[in-house]
Amino acid sequence: MLLIRCPHCGERPEPEFAYGGEAHIARPADPSAVSDDGWAAYLYLRTNAKGVHAERWRHTRGCGRFFNALRDTTTDRFLATYEAGEKPPEGLR
């Protein structure tokens, strides 16, 4: 079973979590000035990188909080987890 370390609750089994998409996507500062193409890019276009990828997760069956994780998409191995709003750990990205 895949184990994920929640920064708030510790290591827990993967079924307790929900994937929330790519991490560190900034919402447009002035939404009214964004074109339809700009909104489409913000909502739908992601890097889908092979290798280390910053992701958002939610501990739905635990504390309910969102956090970020660095995961290698080629091995499905979690390299680090960190609280939402923090920068990724240096040297892992």
SULNORSUL-V626759 format. One record per backbone hydrogen bond with DSSP energy under -1.0 kcal/mol. NH is the residue of the N-H (numbers start at 1). CO is the residue of the C=O. If there is no record, write none. Layout:
nh->{NH NH}
co->{CO CO}
//
This chain:
nh->{4 6 10 12 14 16 17 18 20 23 33 34 39 40 41 42 43 44 45 53 55 56 57 58 59 60 61 62 64 67 68 69 70 71 72 73 76 79 80 82 86 92}
co->{12 10 6 4 2 13 14 58 56 54 30 31 35 36 37 38 39 40 41 71 69 21 67 18 65 58 16 59 59 57 82 55 80 53 77 51 72 70 70 68 83 89}
//
